[in-house]
Structure formats: structure tokens, C-alpha cells
Amino acid sequence: MSDELRRHIVALADQCVKCGLCLPSCPTYALDRNEAESPRGRIALASAIATRTISPINRIPLDHCLVCLACESVCPTGVHYAELLDATRALLGPTGGMNKYLRALLTRPHWLRAALWVAQTLGARYWARPGAHLLGSGSRWRAALLMLSESRPQARTKIDRRLISSQNTPKRIGLFTGCVADVLEESAHAALERLLQQLGYHPVRLPAQCCGAMDAHSGDAPAAIRQARQVHQHVTALGLDHILTATPGCLAELRRALPETRVEEAFAFLDREGSTLRFRPLNSRIALHIPCTQRHVAHSDAALLRLLARIPELDLLPLPTEPRCCGAAGSHFIDYPQRAASLRRIKLDQALALQPSQLLSGNVGCRLHLRIGLVEQGRPMPVEHPLSLLARQLDPHPAEPQEDL
């Protein structure tokens, strides 16, 4: 299997013509101005590791990659960069230490919920942040404590069946809530359920679990495969043929795990199917951060902008595209806190310059990372999922369509 994987990596790397057009799109190259920290450099490094030209000890630039996939969007030859990176990390295997145990906690929502409940019961909001500030800025434990100080586990909301349109057989649609998002983003999932109910759909939640993305990006291929098989079993058991997710970071892994199932990101679906949705006016100035996976994997950024534009009087201010990543990138903001903070600082400067009343972002990791940065800067403001805003402004009694005279 190892030799087959090595040949696959080399074949993927050979697709690269080394033109360098990806370099201006890469946030880590902008951060370091080092060829090894660019897509082109990482492709060459992956090929060298696969052919045993250099030692696997030189994996650090591969681990620094944010997997934002901005490079794939501009590549003229269509290099499958994400596949190449995951294959190389699988060849190398996961890193050990704290990352191993933290990943085990983050990918098991029941463990994570219990751990956060215990921490909050013990008053984590009072001691986690002061404790973090006693550690160095490059400490993973510092980043983990800051994450803990801003994490609040949320109980699942019960569906109000009265909101479902009066149909003999409501349309069933699956809702994948993931792992970290299942624990921290109940408000977004409840919002999506309400919007779906308004459209006459019957949302069916899958059991909370990881899609496998975090394990795949960490190089633990066997764990990622196990997660994918569990997702497939759950979907098959529930008899679902259409799945939605409110977390774009899960989309690619879900599509790999469910090749025979229609898998969509929520905004693309609501934009296409939600023409009857009506929203109450909101006279507010709100900044919008579009996560990398939403832009480069889900390709639903335009759909999101159209949905939010339907809220009357809303002054929506999308953040500039550059840099293309806020630095969260799954567990990257914990593994490499200083690098992640440098990218986040640029994004927050862009957001604060707009003087918004709140900030929106459609990815749980990005929201947590950005919220921590705002608190660190002494500039706290609400940071929420766009679905929460849409559901809050939803008009439950839309105007009836007028008949032609």
C-alpha cells in the first residue's frame, strides 16, 4: 500500500508545470515569502518525500498548509492539490503529542460536550483566559485555553412540528451537524431547521459525528476512513438521499463518503429552493467573512450574498478577499497559534475598519478564531453564523403571490 501511495503522490505532483501562478494566491507564501511555504514548493516537497529523495523529517511546510485551496482555483492545469496533500500526509502519518489527544477530543462530539460542560461548571470563563496569558504566544496550550474560554456547549433544539407546511408527506432532508459544530453551533443548526420547515421540508438530523476531515488533514487516513464509513451507515439507515451541511469544511469529505447521495452546503440549497422566503427589515451595518471552504469547495459565496441581500435595509459589507484565509483552518490555529494570529490580525483589521455592529462567518472554526482575536484586542462584538441572522429576520407569514389580472 505504501508503494502504491507513493506512486499516486508522484503522479499527482507531475500534474504541476511549476508556473508559479498559485504563489500570489497562497496566504502562507504571503506570510513567509519562502518557496517551501507555497503550493509549488509543497508539491515538489511531496514528490521528493514520495520518491525518498529527502527525509520525511522535512514535513513542516506540509503541516503549515491551511488547505484553503485558493491555489486550486487559479491553477491552469487543474492540479488536485488537496488530494496530493492528504495523500502525502497519510504517507507520513499524523503528528503526535498534544495534537493527537486534542484531535481525539475535537472529533468526538459527546466527549467534547462533556469536557466543555465540566470546564464551564468549574468556571472556565474566569480562569481559562488568565491562565492562557501566563503562557507564551506560541504555546498550543495557550491557544487551547483561549478556545476553551470562548466555547459554550449548546443543547439541541427540539423541532417545532407546527412550522412544517401542511403537506401529507413532508419532504425529508438530512442535516449533518458534524463534531465541533454539533457542540458549539446549535443556534445555526436550529436556524437551518426553521428555514427548511418554512419551505415545507422535514429536516432529519444525522447522529453527531466527525466527517473525517480533521483526521484526513492530520494524516490519520485509517481514522478518516472509519469516520466516512460511519457517516455512510447512518445515511443508509435513515434512508436519506439528500444531505445538507451548515459547515462547508465538511462538504468535501461528505461527498467522498456518500458518492450516491446528493450532498449540498446549506446556502446553495436555500438560494435555489427558497424563493418564497421573506425577511423582515434590519437597519444594521454587518461585516461578512467568507470562509475559504465556502468560496473554493462549496462555491456558495454568491448564493450567500444573494440570500443576505434579501433582508431589507441591511448594510452588508463583505471583507476583502486578501488574505484568503483567516488562519483558523481546522485545528491549525491551535497547532500553529502565532502563524494563525498573524493572518487573523489582517482579517480583523479589515473588519474593524468597516465599523460593523457584528461579524458573520459560515464556519465554526473561523468564528471561534475570529471571536478570540476580537476579545484579545479588546474589541468584542457578536460573531455568528449567517443562518442565525437569516432565521432571526425570517417573516413567518410571507405575502401571498398575487394572481394575474
N, C-alpha and C positions, 0 to 999 in steps of 0.2 A: 504493500500500500504506500509506503514511504517513497519508493522509487517512482511509482505512478503519479503521486502527488508532485514530486519534483519535476517530472516531465510536463505535467499540466501547468505548473508555475512558469516554466521556461517558455512554453507555447504562448501563454498569456502575455508574458513580458516581451516576446518577439513582435507583438502587435504594435508596440511603441516605435515610432520612427524618430524619436528624440528631437522633435521640432521645437519643444520648449514653449508652445503656446499655452500650456497649462500653468506655467510659473506665475504669471500675473494674477491668476485666479486662486492661488493657494495661500490660505491665511498663515500657515506655518512658515512658508518661504518668505512671506512679507515680514514675519516676526524675526527670523534669523538671517535672511539673505545668505543662506547656506544651501548649496545644491543638494546635499543629502536630505535636507528637510523639504524637498519639493517632490511632486509626483514623479517626475522624470528620474530624480535621484533614487527614490524609493523603489521604482521599478527595476533600475539597474542593481540595487542592493538585493532585492528579492531574487533576481536571476542569479546573482553571484552566490547567494546562500544556497539556492537550489542546486547549483552545479558544484557546490563545495569549493568555490574559488576563494571565499573568505569564511571566517569563523562566524557561527551564529551569535557570538557574543556581541557582534556589531548590530544588534536588532533595535537599538534605542530609537533611531529615526522612524522605524516602522511603528513603534509603540507611541511615538509622538503624533502620528497621523490622527486627525479628527474625524476622518471618514465623512467629511462634509459633502464630497462628490461634486464640488464645483468644477474639478478638473474633468470629470466625465462629460459634463455639459458642454465643454468647449473643445474637447478632443476631436480633431478632424478625422482620425482613423478609428474611432469607436473602441478604444481600449477598455476592457472590462476591469477597471481599476479596483472596484470593491471586491470582486471575485478574486482577483490576484492577491489583494491584501489579506483577505480572510484565509485564503489557501496558504499563504506564507506564514501567517500567524498560527494556523493549525499545524504546519510542519514544525514550527519552533516550540509550540505548546504554550500554555499560559504562564505568566509570571507568578511567583509565589508570594509569600509574606502577607501583609495586610490585605493586599488586593484580592487574594484568594478568598479570605474569610468575609470581606466586605461584599464581594460579588455573590457569595453564597447567601448572604443575608438579603441583599437587594433583589435577587431573583426568586425569592420565596416570600410571596406577599403575606402569608399567615405568620411567618417568623418576623417579618418586618413590622407588621401591625402590632404584634405582641411586644416587640422590643421598643417601639416608639411609645406604646401605651405605658410601659414600665418607666421609660425615661421621663415622660410627661408627668406621671404620677409622682416621681421623685423630684419634680421641679426643674426639669432640664432647661426651661426657658430662662431660669435665673442663674444657672451655673455653667451651662454649655458655652455660651459666648465668652464670659470672663475667662473660663478655662482655656478656650481656644487662643485667646490673646496672649497667654503665657508661653505659647509655642511659636516656633519660627514660621515665617510666611511660606516656606517650602514644605512644611510638615503635612503629611497626609492625615495625621490625627487632627491637626488644626482644621483642615478642610472638612473632615467628618464631623467634628463637633459643631462647626458653623452650620452644616447641613442639618444636624440634629436640632439646633436651636430654632430653625425656621420650618421644621417639619411638624405638621399636625395631622395625625391619622383621622380619617373621616369615615363614619359609619355609612353603610349602604342605605340609599333612599328606597323606600317602597314605591312601586309603580301605582299611580292613581288610575285605575282602570276606567274611570269616568271620562278621562281625557281622550280615550281612544275613540275615533269616529265610529258612528253606528253602522257597522257592517256585520253581516252574518259570520264572515270568516276574516278577521283582521289579518293583514299581510304580515307574516313573520319575517323578522330580520335579526341576524345575530349581532351582538355587541361584544367585542373583545376589549377587556379593560386592562389587560397586561399585569405587570407586577408592581412596580413602584407607583405607577399611575392609579392602580386599583386602590392603593392605600391613601394616596395624597390628593387624588383628583376626583373624588366622588361628586363634587359640585359640577364638574364638566360632564361626567357621565350621566348624571341626573338631568342636566340641561339637554343633552342629546336625546335622551329618552323622551323628554317633554316635547321637543321639536318633532320627533318621529311620531309620537302619539297624535300630535296636531295634524299630521299628514295621513293619519289612518293606519299607521304601522304598529305592529306588536313587537317591541324590542325584546329579545331573549338574550340575557347575559350568559356568556360562557363562564365556566369556573375561572376564578382568578389564578393566573399563572404567567410565567415569562414566555415570550415568543421564541426565545433563544438568541436574540440579537446581542445581548450583553456577553453571553458565553462565546458566541461566534467571533465577535470583535476582540475578545480577550485571548483567543487561540484555543479555547476548550471546545473543540469540534464534537467530541462524544456527548458532552452535556447539551450542546445546542441541538444535536440530532434527537436526543431524548425529549427535549422540550417540544420540538417540532412534532414528534410522534404523539405526544400527549394532546397537543392542540388538535391534531387531525382526529384523534379518538373522540374528543369532546364534541367536535363539529359533527362527526358521523353519528354519534349517539343522540344528538339533538335533532338530527335530520335537517340541518340548515344548508342552504345553497347560496346564501348571500351574507357576507360579514362586513361590518363596519368597525373602524377603529378611530378613536379621537386622538391617538398618539401616532404621528407619522413615522416615528422611529421604528415602529413595529411592522410597518407595511411590507417592506421587502422580505422579511423573514416569514411573515404570514403567507405571502404569495408563494414562497418556496414550499412551505409546509402544506399548502392547500391548493395544489395546481388545478384541481377540478372544481374549485369553489370560487365564486366571484368575491373578491376582496377589494374594498374601497376605503379611502380616507373620508371622514365624515363630511368635510366641506365640499368635496367634489359631488357627493351624493345630494346634499341639501341644495346646492346651487342648481343641480339638474332637475330634481324632483320637487323642490319646494316653492314653486311659483305661487302657490296660494298662501304662503306665509306672509303675514303682515306684522309690522313692528311699530311700537309707539315711539314718538319723537324723543330724542335725547340731546339736549343742548350741552355738549361737553366736548372737551379737547382731549383726544386719546391717541397715544402713540402705539404703533403696531410693529412688533418684531416678528419677522417671518423666519421660522427655523429652517436650517439647511435641508433637512429631510422633507419638509413640506415643499420646498422650492425644487429640489433636484431628484426626489424619489416619488413623492405623491403628485407633484406638478399641479398642486391645488391652490397656489398662491393667488392666481387670478380669480378663482372661484371664491376664495375667502374675501377678497376685496369687493367683489360684486355683492356678496351677502351683507357685509357691513355697510356698504353704500346704500342699502335699502332701509337703514334706520334714519328717519328724517332728522335733520338738524345736526347730525353727528359730524364733528370736525375730526376726521380720521387722518392721521399723519404717519404713513409708513416710514420706518427707519431707512436710511441709505443702505444700499446693497453692500458696500465695502465697509469693514471687512466682512467676509461672507460667513463667518462663524462667531458666535459669542464666547466660545471656549468651553461650553458645557460638555457636549459630545459624549453622552452616556455617562460613564464614570471618570472621564478624562479630567474633570475639574477637581476630582479628589486625588487621582493618581499624579497629576502634574499641576498643582494649585497655582504656582507662580505663572506658568505659561497661560493657564486659563484666565487668570486675573488680568493679565496684560491685554488679552483680546476683549474681555468683558469691559474693561475700563473704556475702551474706544466706543463700544456699543452704548454704554451708559452715558458717556459724554454726548453722543448723538441724541439720545432720548431726552436728556435733561435740557439740552439746548432748545428743544421744542416746547418746553414748559407745559407738559401734559398734566392732566389730573390723574391719569392712571396709564398703565402699560399693559398691552396684551401680547401673549405669545402662546402658540398652539402646541408646545412640547413641555412636558412636566420637568425635564432636566433643565431646560433653558429658563423656565420660570423660576425654579428654585435658585439656580445660579445667579440670575439677574437680581432676584429679591435679596439674596445675601449681599450682593455688591452694593445695592442701594442702602441697605442698613449700615454696611461698613462705611459708606460715605456720609452717613448721617442725613440721607435724603430719602427716607422711606416713603413709598407710595404703593397703592394697590397694584398687584401684578396678577392677572387672572387669564384664564382660557377664553378665547373669543366665543366659544359656545355658551359660556356662562352669561356673557353680555347679551348674546342673541336671545337666549331663553328669558332673561330678565325683561327685555324690551318686547317680548312677543305679545301681540294682541290676540287674545284667545277668541275674539269674536270678529274675524275679518269680514269686510264688506262683501255682500253677495254680488256675484257678477251680474252686470246689467244686461237685459235682453235687448237685442237689436230692435229698433223701432221700424 
